[in-house]
Amino acid sequence: MDNSAKLSFMESDSLSSSSVKETVYKLLTVMDSESQVRKYLKRFSSEQGIKFAVIKVGGKILKEEMSNLVNSLSFLKQVGLTPIIVHGAGPQLTEKLTNKNIDVDFINGQRVTSPEVLKAAREVFIDENHNLTSHLKEAGVDATSFYSGVFECDLNHLDTLGLVGTITSVEAEQLLKAVRKGRVPVVSPLGETSQGQIVNVNADAATFSLAKAIQPYKIIFLTETGGVLDQDGKVIPNISIVNNYKYLIEQPWVHSGMKLKLEKIKDILEAMPTATSVSITKPELLAKELFTDKGSGTLVNMGEKALSSKSWSDIDQNRLKDLIESSFNKKLDANYFNDMSLYKVYVTECYRAAVVLLNAGNTPYLDKFVVSHDAKGEGVGRALWEKVTWKHKNFFWRASLNNPVNKFYASVSDGYIRRGDWKVYWVGITDFNEIQQCVEYAASKGRTVKQEVSTS
């Protein structure tokens, strides 16, 4: 997005203060295009916009990254989105208990909550809640505190964990009323039993319970790591529960809090609408995660099983044709399925993403990689791409010079070259003569999608 586009975007949304404009400008610099911002803004601001997102903010973020957090939340409000915030305060509570010389035990990562620990926890949670709402108000964001009356709990583990509540029901109406008035609810992890006993509640559990009650479009965890890390310490961009969860949960480098979080994410996504997804990212990258196809962090969704075949007859050709035409906004050749020599086709079970590989001598030619408009940003296409690249170690493809996916293609290919109106990419091919043959094949191949589809 160039500077004029950024300024145009800001001016068109009538942003008032110069400080807010500076925040928006800074956040927009990490984005790929104004069109992507508007695409996601339209999606998030649909008739379900009141249930845009539940965002969990860890205590360490409140302690060390308050400025980045407030800037990102200010941006969301300026583009008309009002999230619900659930905060933790683990490090702050640990510090207070240490200063008060209160000994604490942990069982399976959960803090045992005695009456003395609960008293300290209430003080810490309310202080951190007010601290965040005060910072938001100073930035021009109307925020309101909720530290009671949201979570009704049972004391199922009184003998072991003490006053730690198991959430049995959520009173979300007051939160939604605040959202309707444009106020950001800030919720503390405190609950009450039916007898009125105040209890400590795990902040992640509070987030998931609230999400189940509200069923938002997004569930977001803001963490210092910025996502789920692989064995090399790099962020995993997409996780499909259907395709990746079983493998990941068995890896030794997925353990402790992250393993527990993934298990809970799986449980909640299984109980949510299929469009719901979970993002794990850093506060300063929240806008990029929400408003760009590439994102910045880990996007977790249920995903879709991928069907594959070496025969056109095994797939629904009409649905694949519709997917291709809607993706390119052009007509597919009437004889495509008869004329093209299929090597292998992959398509998700709901026909929202597909990869078509054709026979082209010794090396398969990737003729189509398409993702439906409603699936972009959900990780469906990326998950399918990774499946194909895992199954096929060498193939090549082409893209027009102005294809918006070229940045992605450049990042996943082993090399590419411009030839006429095309950029030709390849993976797994090292022999120069073979690369040259692939480039010539791709550059000379005729178009199979041509005239534009009428939208009238």
WORA-V830330 format. One record per pair of residues at least 12 apart in sequence whose C-alpha atoms are under 8 Angstrom apart, sorted by sequence separation. I is the first residue (numbers start at 0). GAP is how many residues later the second one is. If there is no record, write none. Layout:
BEGIN
{{I GAP} {I GAP}}
END
This chain:
BEGIN
{{132 12} {152 12} {153 12} {188 12} {284 12} {343 12} {344 12} {354 12} {355 12} {412 12} {413 12} {414 12} {103 13} {152 13} {153 13} {188 13} {248 13} {264 13} {342 13} {343 13} {354 13} {355 13} {412 13} {413 13} {9 14} {101 14} {152 14} {153 14} {188 14} {341 14} {342 14} {343 14} {353 14} {354 14} {412 14} {413 14} {9 15} {101 15} {129 15} {151 15} {152 15} {187 15} {280 15} {281 15} {341 15} {342 15} {353 15} {354 15} {409 15} {411 15} {413 15} {423 15} {128 16} {150 16} {151 16} {152 16} {280 16} {341 16} {342 16} {352 16} {353 16} {408 16} {150 17} {151 17} {188 17} {279 17} {280 17} {340 17} {341 17} {352 17} {353 17} {6 18} {128 18} {150 18} {151 18} {278 18} {279 18} {339 18} {340 18} {352 18} {423 18} {5 19} {150 19} {151 19} {278 19} {279 19} {351 19} {352 19} {423 19} {96 20} {149 20} {150 20} {278 20} {316 20} {351 20} {400 20} {418 20} {125 21} {149 21} {277 21} {278 21} {342 21} {399 21} {400 21} {421 21} {5 22} {124 22} {148 22} {149 22} {230 22} {276 22} {277 22} {352 22} {399 22} {400 22} {416 22} {420 22} {96 23} {229 23} {276 23} {277 23} {351 23} {398 23} {399 23} {419 23} {95 24} {166 24} {229 24} {276 24} {397 24} {398 24} {418 24} {8 25} {240 25} {275 25} {276 25} {311 25} {397 25} {398 25} {164 26} {397 26} {0 27} {61 27} {92 27} {164 27} {352 27} {353 27} {396 27} {397 27} {0 28} {5 28} {54 28} {56 28} {58 28} {92 28} {95 28} {164 28} {273 28} {322 28} {351 28} {352 28} {395 28} {396 28} {4 29} {51 29} {52 29} {53 29} {54 29} {55 29} {56 29} {57 29} {58 29} {59 29} {62 29} {322 29} {354 29} {365 29} {395 29} {396 29} {0 30} {51 30} {52 30} {53 30} {54 30} {55 30} {56 30} {57 30} {58 30} {59 30} {227 30} {311 30} {322 30} {353 30} {354 30} {363 30} {364 30} {365 30} {366 30} {395 30} {0 31} {49 31} {51 31} {52 31} {53 31} {54 31} {55 31} {56 31} {57 31} {58 31} {59 31} {92 31} {310 31} {319 31} {352 31} {362 31} {363 31} {364 31} {365 31} {366 31} {394 31} {395 31} {0 32} {48 32} {49 32} {50 32} {53 32} {55 32} {57 32} {58 32} {91 32} {268 32} {269 32} {309 32} {318 32} {362 32} {363 32} {364 32} {365 32} {393 32} {394 32} {0 33} {58 33} {268 33} {309 33} {310 33} {311 33} {354 33} {362 33} {393 33} {394 33} {143 34} {164 34} {166 34} {309 34} {310 34} {319 34} {392 34} {393 34} {394 34} {44 35} {88 35} {162 35} {163 35} {164 35} {165 35} {264 35} {308 35} {309 35} {392 35} {393 35} {44 36} {88 36} {162 36} {163 36} {164 36} {265 36} {307 36} {308 36} {347 36} {43 37} {87 37} {162 37} {163 37} {307 37} {308 37} {40 38} {152 38} {154 38} {163 38} {166 38} {171 38} {307 38} {345 38} {88 39} {143 39} {145 39} {150 39} {151 39} {152 39} {153 39} {166 39} {169 39} {306 39} {307 39} {141 40} {142 40} {143 40} {144 40} {145 40} {146 40} {147 40} {150 40} {151 40} {152 40} {153 40} {168 40} {169 40} {305 40} {306 40} {141 41} {142 41} {143 41} {144 41} {145 41} {146 41} {149 41} {150 41} {151 41} {152 41} {171 41} {305 41} {306 41} {86 42} {140 42} {141 42} {142 42} {143 42} {144 42} {145 42} {146 42} {147 42} {148 42} {151 42} {166 42} {171 42} {305 42} {306 42} {345 42} {395 42} {140 43} {142 43} {146 43} {147 43} {148 43} {169 43} {304 43} {305 43} {326 43} {147 44} {303 44} {304 44} {323 44} {326 44} {397 44} {26 45} {117 45} {303 45} {326 45} {396 45} {397 45} {152 46} {303 46} {323 46} {325 46} {326 46} {322 47} {22 48} {26 48} {111 48} {112 48} {113 48} {114 48} {322 48} {111 49} {112 49} {113 49} {322 49} {110 50} {111 50} {112 50} {22 51} {23 51} {109 51} {111 51} {112 51} {22 52} {111 52} {226 52} {227 52} {132 53} {226 53} {19 54} {106 54} {131 54} {225 54} {226 54} {19 55} {150 55} {225 55} {226 55} {207 56} {211 56} {224 56} {225 56} {128 57} {203 57} {214 57} {218 57} {220 57} {222 57} {223 57} {224 57} {19 58} {128 58} {214 58} {216 58} {217 58} {218 58} {219 58} {220 58} {221 58} {222 58} {223 58} {236 58} {128 59} {211 59} {216 59} {217 59} {218 59} {219 59} {220 59} {221 59} {222 59} {236 59} {238 59} {240 59} {207 60} {211 60} {215 60} {216 60} {217 60} {218 60} {219 60} {220 60} {221 60} {222 60} {236 60} {237 60} {238 60} {239 60} {240 60} {241 60} {242 60} {214 61} {217 61} {219 61} {221 61} {235 61} {236 61} {237 61} {238 61} {239 61} {240 61} {241 61} {242 61} {73 62} {125 62} {234 62} {235 62} {236 62} {237 62} {238 62} {239 62} {240 62} {241 62} {242 62} {14 63} {124 63} {234 63} {239 63} {241 63} {76 64} {124 64} {239 64} {12 65} {69 65} {73 65} {12 66} {61 66} {65 66} {69 66} {73 66} {73 67} {121 68} {69 69} {227 69} {61 70} {225 70} {226 70} {227 70} {225 71} {226 71} {225 72} {362 75} {302 76} {303 76} {300 77} {302 77} {300 78} {305 78} {120 79} {298 79} {299 79} {298 80} {302 80} {117 81} {117 82} {294 82} {292 83} {293 83} {292 84} {291 85} {112 87} {83 91} {109 92} {83 95} {82 96} {81 97} {84 99} {86 99} {81 100} {83 100} {84 100} {85 100} {86 100} {87 100} {81 101} {82 101} {83 101} {84 101} {85 101} {86 101} {87 101} {276 101} {81 102} {82 102} {83 102} {84 102} {85 102} {86 102} {83 103} {85 103} {335 112} {87 115} {332 115} {86 116} {331 116} {332 116} {85 117} {331 117} {332 117} {330 118} {331 118} {19 119} {329 119} {330 119} {85 120} {329 120} {330 120} {85 121} {327 121} {329 121} {330 121} {329 122} {330 122} {328 123} {329 123} {324 124} {328 124} {50 125} {49 126} {324 128} {49 129} {49 130} {239 139} {238 140} {239 140} {242 140} {237 141} {239 143} {237 144} {238 144} {237 145} {55 147} {108 147} {55 148} {108 148} {55 151} {54 152} {53 153} {53 156} {53 157} {60 161} {53 162} {60 162} {50 163} {52 163} {55 163} {57 163} {59 163} {60 163} {50 164} {51 164} {52 164} {53 164} {54 164} {55 164} {56 164} {57 164} {59 164} {50 165} {51 165} {52 165} {53 165} {54 165} {55 165} {56 165} {57 165} {50 166} {51 166} {52 166} {53 166} {54 166} {55 166} {56 166} {52 167} {54 167} {47 169} {43 173} {71 211} {75 211} {71 212} {74 212} {70 213} {71 213} {68 214} {71 214} {67 215} {68 215} {71 215} {67 216} {64 218} {60 222} {39 250} {40 250} {39 251} {38 252} {39 252} {36 254} {35 255} {36 255} {35 256} {26 257} {30 257} {35 257} {29 258} {27 259} {26 260} {27 260} {30 260} {31 260} {26 261} {30 261}}
END
